[in-house]
């Protein structure tokens, strides 16, 4: 079944008229060559294109790091502000305060 479809496709391709390609306009040829030569002048041009993306990733990462740091500070501060509920917590806090001096 597939062989028959492929054969019919080949026959249709043979019967299709040959496409006539016109030569590239001279102005387009000059623009393409100028762009190609400009890109090939600097071997670091492809690396330099990554810097805006890298800068954006670093900004997002820095913002995330600041948010995590503030959350950790708030969490540790909330642990310091509550009163100890058991004798063990009170003993632990007094031992920590003695060590910090």
N, C-alpha and C positions, 0 to 999 in steps of 0.2 A: 504494500500500500504506500509506504513512504518512498520507495524507489520510483513509483509511478508519479508521485507528486514532484519529486526532484527532477525527473525527466521532463515533466511538463513545464517546470520552472526554467530549466535550461533551454527548452525550445522557445519559450516566451522571451527569454533574454536574447536569443539569437535573432528573433524576429524584430526586436526593438530597434528603432533607428539609432544610428550612431550619433552621439551628442557632439556637437561642434563647440569646442572651447575656444573662446576668444583670448588673445594674449592679454596679460595683465596691463592695465593702464600705466603709463610711465610715472605719473605722480604717485600712484599707490606703491609702485615698486620702490621709489625713492624713500617714501615714508617708512616702509617696512624695513628696508636696509638701514636707514638712519636709527630706527628704534633698536634693531638688533645690534648695531655697532655700539650704541650708547650703553646698552645693558652689558655688553661683553667687555667694556673698558674697565669696569671695576669688578674684580673677583669677589669683593665683599658685599656687593649690592644685594644679593639674596639674604645674606646674614643681617644686613642693616634693615631689611624689610621686617624682620622679626622684632625689632626693638619696641615699636608701639604696642605690640601684643604682649611682649614680656613686661613692659611697664604697667600695662593694665592688670596683668596677673599679679604683679607685686603689690599694686595698690589694693586689690581685693584681699590678698593674703595679709597685708598689714592691717587692714580694717578688721579682718577676722581675728587676728592675733590680739588686737586691742580689745575687742569685745570679749574674748576668752579671759584676758587678764583682768578686766573689770569685773567679770562674773566671779572669778576666783577671789578677788579682793573682797567683794561683797559677801561671798560665802564665808570667808575666814573672819570677816568682821562680825557677821551674825553669830558665829560661834563664840566670839569674845564677849559679846554684850549680854548674853543670857546668864542667869544665875545658876550655879550648880544645883541639881535636884537631889543628888545622892551624896553620901559621904565619900564614896570613891571618886566622884568627879571633883569634889572639893579638895581632896588630898592630891589628886593629880594636878589640879591648877596651882596649888600651893607649892608642889614640888617643881613644877615648871617655872614658877616665879622665882623660886630660890636659885634655880640653875641659870636664869637669865641675868642675875645680878653679878 
